[in-house]
Amino acid sequence: CINNSDCDDGVACTLDVCHGSHQCSFTPDNSQCSNGHYCDTVEGCLNIDDCASVSCSPHATCVDGINSYTCNCNTGYVGDGFICEDAFL
């Protein structure tokens, strides 16, 4: 590479830099992504999985949103998603 434009990797959220050794580097820049997203150097801005750090009930399913999540009790169970009890007791 001769200048930074020679290093365009096609991913909008990376900082593409040409180094003196004619090598390109692609650094993720999360500030280029909207709130609730992070920069992946291959796929671009991706949603942060908010369910990854949540403990829903073992009888519930976590639904990921943008900067949010919802725990929903599975069929046959009732509750708030964090505590789900058998609906037929």
N, CA, C and O atoms as a DFTB+ gen file, in Angstrom:
356 C
 N C O
     1  1       0.839      -1.179       0.000
     2  2       0.000       0.000       0.000
     3  2       0.886       1.246       0.000
     4  3       2.032       1.234       0.451
     5  1       0.302       2.308      -0.524
     6  2       1.011       3.592      -0.557
     7  2       0.348       4.571       0.412
     8  3       1.033       5.341       1.084
     9  1      -0.981       4.542       0.482
    10  2      -1.701       5.417       1.411
    11  2      -2.892       4.668       1.992
    12  3      -3.179       3.541       1.590
    13  1      -3.583       5.295       2.934
    14  2      -4.682       4.620       3.640
    15  2      -5.797       4.164       2.702
    16  3      -6.438       3.146       2.965
    17  1      -6.042       4.893       1.617
    18  2      -7.121       4.488       0.709
    19  2      -6.808       3.175       0.009
    20  3      -7.721       2.497      -0.462
    21  1      -5.551       2.810      -0.069
    22  2      -5.175       1.515      -0.647
    23  2      -5.537       0.356       0.272
    24  3      -5.515      -0.802      -0.147
    25  1      -5.864       0.656       1.505
    26  2      -6.135      -0.379       2.504
    27  2      -7.615      -0.538       2.794
    28  3      -7.968      -1.138       3.809
    29  1      -8.477      -0.036       1.964
    30  2      -9.914      -0.121       2.240
    31  2     -10.361      -1.574       2.206
    32  3     -10.290      -2.237       1.172
    33  1     -10.830      -2.063       3.371
    34  2     -11.280      -3.450       3.460
    35  2     -12.776      -3.592       3.204
    36  3     -13.304      -4.704       3.241
    37  1     -13.461      -2.490       2.946
    38  2     -14.890      -2.539       2.649
    39  2     -15.772      -2.609       3.881
    40  3     -16.995      -2.692       3.760
    41  1     -15.175      -2.578       5.065
    42  2     -15.939      -2.603       6.307
    43  2     -15.955      -1.184       6.858
    44  3     -14.911      -0.638       7.215
    45  1     -17.149      -0.584       6.928
    46  2     -17.280       0.832       7.259
    47  2     -16.800       1.192       8.662
    48  3     -16.422       2.339       8.900
    49  1     -16.804       0.248       9.590
    50  2     -16.478       0.601      10.977
    51  2     -15.022       0.349      11.354
    52  3     -14.670       0.461      12.528
    53  1     -14.173       0.015      10.396
    54  2     -12.765      -0.203      10.729
    55  2     -11.933       1.007      10.336
    56  3     -12.239       1.710       9.373
    57  1     -10.871       1.236      11.105
    58  2      -9.890       2.248      10.752
    59  2      -8.836       1.543       9.915
    60  3      -8.103       0.690      10.415
    61  1      -8.762       1.900       8.646
    62  2      -7.852       1.247       7.707
    63  2      -6.588       2.094       7.574
    64  3      -6.651       3.239       7.126
    65  1      -5.453       1.541       7.959
    66  2      -4.217       2.318       7.990
    67  2      -3.131       1.601       7.192
    68  3      -2.932       0.394       7.327
    69  1      -2.436       2.373       6.359
    70  2      -1.287       1.869       5.610
    71  2      -0.038       2.210       6.415
    72  3       0.183       3.372       6.754
    73  1       0.773       1.211       6.720
    74  2       2.008       1.423       7.474
    75  2       3.177       1.548       6.511
    76  3       3.096       1.094       5.369
    77  1       4.246       2.152       6.958
    78  2       5.427       2.359       6.131
    79  2       5.982       1.081       5.534
    80  3       6.669       1.118       4.513
    81  1       5.694      -0.034       6.154
    82  2       6.200      -1.309       5.652
    83  2       5.303      -1.885       4.567
    84  3       5.436      -3.051       4.194
    85  1       4.395      -1.068       4.068
    86  2       3.463      -1.472       3.013
    87  2       2.513      -2.569       3.471
    88  3       2.103      -3.420       2.683
    89  1       2.173      -2.540       4.739
    90  2       1.188      -3.469       5.282
    91  2      -0.004      -2.677       5.796
    92  3       0.142      -1.588       6.353
    93  1      -1.178      -3.247       5.599
    94  2      -2.407      -2.614       6.060
    95  2      -2.798      -3.184       7.416
    96  3      -2.562      -4.358       7.704
    97  1      -3.402      -2.334       8.246
    98  2      -4.002      -2.822       9.483
    99  2      -5.444      -2.344       9.519
   100  3      -5.761      -1.255       9.040
   101  1      -6.307      -3.161      10.086
   102  2      -7.734      -2.863      10.156
   103  2      -8.160      -2.957      11.616
   104  3      -8.268      -4.051      12.170
   105  1      -8.399      -1.815      12.228
   106  2      -8.715      -1.748      13.650
   107  2     -10.196      -1.447      13.835
   108  3     -10.707      -0.494      13.248
   109  1     -10.907      -2.256      14.654
   110  2     -12.326      -1.982      14.885
   111  2     -12.514      -0.633      15.574
   112  3     -11.762      -0.287      16.485
   113  1     -13.509       0.120      15.141
   114  2     -13.845       1.416      15.742
   115  2     -15.326       1.396      16.108
   116  3     -16.187       1.731      15.294
   117  1     -15.606       0.992      17.359
   118  2     -17.002       0.859      17.795
   119  2     -17.775       2.163      17.739
   120  3     -19.004       2.138      17.676
   121  1     -17.096       3.302      17.761
   122  2     -17.803       4.588      17.706
   123  2     -18.488       4.794      16.350
   124  3     -19.349       5.665      16.224
   125  1     -18.123       4.016      15.355
   126  2     -18.752       4.109      14.037
   127  2     -20.065       3.330      13.963
   128  3     -20.796       3.429      12.977
   129  1     -20.361       2.555      15.008
   130  2     -21.583       1.741      15.040
   131  2     -22.639       2.417      15.908
   132  3     -22.308       3.157      16.835
   133  1     -23.885       2.165      15.610
   134  2     -24.968       2.745      16.408
   135  2     -25.018       2.095      17.782
   136  3     -24.433       1.034      18.003
   137  1     -25.713       2.734      18.691
   138  2     -25.829       2.272      20.069
   139  2     -26.324       0.816      20.108
   140  3     -27.254       0.451      19.388
   141  1     -25.697      -0.005      20.953
   142  2     -26.091      -1.405      21.079
   143  2     -25.412      -2.321      20.072
   144  3     -25.761      -3.497      19.971
   145  1     -24.446      -1.797      19.324
   146  2     -23.725      -2.573      18.317
   147  2     -22.223      -2.466      18.550
   148  3     -21.759      -1.547      19.226
   149  1     -21.467      -3.402      17.992
   150  2     -20.011      -3.349      18.047
   151  2     -19.465      -3.610      16.649
   152  3     -20.165      -4.135      15.783
   153  1     -18.205      -3.237      16.441
   154  2     -17.583      -3.400      15.125
   155  2     -16.876      -4.739      15.033
   156  3     -15.960      -5.021      15.806
   157  1     -17.299      -5.556      14.096
   158  2     -16.628      -6.802      13.747
   159  2     -15.818      -6.511      12.487
   160  3     -16.360      -5.979      11.517
   161  1     -14.540      -6.848      12.486
   162  2     -13.672      -6.468      11.365
   163  2     -13.982      -7.199      10.067
   164  3     -13.428      -6.853       9.023
   165  1     -14.848      -8.195      10.106
   166  2     -15.224      -8.913       8.888
   167  2     -16.633      -8.528       8.441
   168  3     -16.860      -8.246       7.264
   169  1     -17.578      -8.518       9.385
   170  2     -18.983      -8.326       9.027
   171  2     -19.506      -6.910       9.262
   172  3     -20.642      -6.612       8.893
   173  1     -18.708      -6.035       9.863
   174  2     -19.156      -4.670      10.129
   175  2     -19.854      -4.581      11.475
   176  3     -19.542      -5.340      12.392
   177  1     -20.804      -3.649      11.597
   178  2     -21.486      -3.420      12.869
   179  2     -22.497      -4.533      13.140
   180  3     -23.372      -4.808      12.318
   181  1     -22.362      -5.166      14.307
   182  2     -23.244      -6.261      14.704
   183  2     -23.900      -5.946      16.039
   184  3     -23.329      -5.235      16.865
   185  1     -25.084      -6.470      16.245
   186  2     -25.813      -6.291      17.491
   187  2     -25.079      -6.996      18.637
   188  3     -24.628      -8.132      18.489
   189  1     -24.966      -6.314      19.774
   190  2     -24.410      -6.934      20.975
   191  2     -25.457      -7.901      21.522
   192  3     -26.623      -7.533      21.667
   193  1     -25.054      -9.125      21.823
   194  2     -25.979     -10.126      22.359
   195  2     -26.198      -9.858      23.837
   196  3     -25.407     -10.293      24.675
   197  1     -27.277      -9.139      24.162
   198  2     -27.582      -8.802      25.549
   199  2     -27.975     -10.033      26.354
   200  3     -27.909      -9.999      27.582
   201  1     -28.379     -11.110      25.705
   202  2     -28.755     -12.341      26.414
   203  2     -27.535     -13.086      26.949
   204  3     -27.666     -13.931      27.835
   205  1     -26.366     -12.786      26.428
   206  2     -25.157     -13.518      26.830
   207  2     -24.847     -13.359      28.312
   208  3     -24.243     -14.245      28.915
   209  1     -25.254     -12.238      28.904
   210  2     -24.931     -12.000      30.311
   211  2     -26.166     -12.030      31.216
   212  3     -26.132     -11.506      32.329
   213  1     -27.250     -12.640      30.742
   214  2     -28.512     -12.662      31.490
   215  2     -28.829     -14.088      31.919
   216  3     -28.568     -15.043      31.188
   217  1     -29.393     -14.219      33.107
   218  2     -29.812     -15.529      33.595
   219  2     -31.332     -15.583      33.681
   220  3     -31.912     -15.279      34.724
   221  1     -31.967     -15.964      32.599
   222  2     -33.406     -16.198      32.615
   223  2     -33.660     -17.514      33.349
   224  3     -32.732     -18.273      33.626
   225  1     -34.910     -17.768      33.655
   226  2     -35.286     -19.046      34.262
   227  2     -34.869     -20.187      33.330
   228  3     -34.827     -20.002      32.114
   229  1     -34.564     -21.355      33.884
   230  2     -34.284     -22.521      33.031
   231  2     -35.485     -22.906      32.171
   232  3     -35.349     -23.635      31.188
   233  1     -36.666     -22.405      32.551
   234  2     -37.892     -22.680      31.797
   235  2     -38.304     -21.473      30.966
   236  3     -39.488     -21.271      30.697
   237  1     -37.320     -20.669      30.561
   238  2     -37.599     -19.465      29.775
   239  2     -36.592     -19.338      28.641
   240  3     -35.544     -19.984      28.631
   241  1     -36.944     -18.483      27.686
   242  2     -36.092     -18.190      26.549
   243  2     -35.787     -16.701      26.548
   244  3     -36.677     -15.872      26.743
   245  1     -34.527     -16.371      26.327
   246  2     -34.131     -14.970      26.245
   247  2     -34.237     -14.515      24.797
   248  3     -33.758     -15.189      23.885
   249  1     -34.872     -13.363      24.596
   250  2     -34.995     -12.760      23.260
   251  2     -34.162     -11.491      23.260
   252  3     -34.442     -10.560      24.016
   253  1     -33.138     -11.449      22.414
   254  2     -32.234     -10.308      22.339
   255  2     -32.860      -9.183      21.538
   256  3     -33.512      -9.414      20.520
   257  1     -32.654      -7.961      22.012
   258  2     -33.088      -6.771      21.288
   259  2     -31.898      -5.848      21.106
   260  3     -30.759      -6.263      21.321
   261  1     -32.136      -4.616      20.716
   262  2     -31.084      -3.620      20.603
   263  2     -30.977      -2.937      21.962
   264  3     -31.882      -2.212      22.373
   265  1     -29.863      -3.174      22.656
   266  2     -29.652      -2.653      24.013
   267  2     -30.722      -3.120      24.982
   268  3     -31.019      -2.428      25.956
   269  1     -31.301      -4.281      24.731
   270  2     -32.340      -4.806      25.617
   271  2     -32.458      -6.312      25.445
   272  3     -31.876      -6.901      24.535
   273  1     -33.215      -6.911      26.330
   274  2     -33.524      -8.331      26.233
   275  2     -34.846      -8.557      26.950
   276  3     -35.275      -7.733      27.757
   277  1     -35.482      -9.673      26.650
   278  2     -36.708     -10.067      27.325
   279  2     -36.620     -11.553      27.632
   280  3     -36.262     -12.353      26.767
   281  1     -36.948     -11.918      28.866
   282  2     -37.035     -13.326      29.240
   283  2     -38.510     -13.716      29.178
   284  3     -39.338     -13.131      29.875
   285  1     -38.835     -14.695      28.350
   286  2     -40.211     -15.158      28.197
   287  2     -40.317     -16.601      28.662
   288  3     -39.557     -17.466      28.228
   289  1     -41.282     -16.851      29.560
   290  2     -41.496     -18.222      30.018
   291  2     -41.906     -19.098      28.839
   292  3     -42.675     -18.676      27.976
   293  1     -41.388     -20.311      28.815
   294  2     -41.716     -21.259      27.760
   295  2     -43.176     -21.710      27.878
   296  3     -43.810     -21.522      28.917
   297  1     -43.691     -22.298      26.818
   298  2     -45.059     -22.821      26.808
   299  2     -45.245     -23.802      27.964
   300  3     -44.422     -24.691      28.185
   301  1     -46.336     -23.620      28.687
   302  2     -46.626     -24.476      29.827
   303  2     -46.137     -23.914      31.151
   304  3     -46.336     -24.515      32.206
   305  1     -45.489     -22.746      31.083
   306  2     -44.973     -22.098      32.289
   307  2     -45.474     -20.656      32.341
   308  3     -45.715     -20.035      31.306
   309  1     -45.625     -20.137      33.547
   310  2     -46.049     -18.744      33.731
   311  2     -45.076     -18.065      34.682
   312  3     -44.460     -18.712      35.528
   313  1     -44.948     -16.760      34.531
   314  2     -44.083     -15.973      35.394
   315  2     -43.507     -14.795      34.649
   316  3     -43.973     -14.425      33.571
   317  1     -42.480     -14.210      35.245
   318  2     -41.887     -13.000      34.662
   319  2     -40.682     -13.282      33.772
   320  3     -40.043     -12.342      33.297
   321  1     -40.362     -14.523      33.538
   322  2     -39.220     -14.884      32.707
   323  2     -37.978     -15.194      33.517
   324  3     -37.097     -15.924      33.063
   325  1     -37.909     -14.639      34.714
   326  2     -36.796     -14.943      35.618
   327  2     -37.202     -16.060      36.574
   328  3     -36.387     -16.890      36.975
   329  1     -38.495     -16.055      36.928
   330  2     -39.087     -17.137      37.711
   331  2     -40.292     -17.646      36.920
   332  3     -41.272     -16.923      36.738
   333  1     -40.216     -18.884      36.455
   334  2     -41.302     -19.477      35.680
   335  2     -41.768     -20.747      36.393
   336  3     -40.975     -21.633      36.713
   337  1     -43.064     -20.805      36.627
   338  2     -43.634     -21.964      37.320
   339  2     -44.558     -22.716      36.389
   340  3     -45.113     -22.140      35.453
   341  1     -44.723     -23.992      36.641
   342  2     -45.599     -24.856      35.854
   343  2     -47.010     -24.279      35.875
   344  3     -47.585     -24.075      36.944
   345  1     -47.556     -24.020      34.717
   346  2     -48.886     -23.409      34.609
   347  2     -49.992     -24.349      35.015
   348  3     -51.121     -23.915      35.244
   349  1     -49.692     -25.622      35.109
   350  2     -50.751     -26.618      35.363
   351  2     -50.742     -27.124      36.791
   352  3     -51.376     -28.138      37.082
   353  1     -50.042     -26.451      37.688
   354  2     -50.052     -26.867      39.100
   355  2     -51.166     -26.197      39.844
   356  3     -51.331     -26.423      41.043
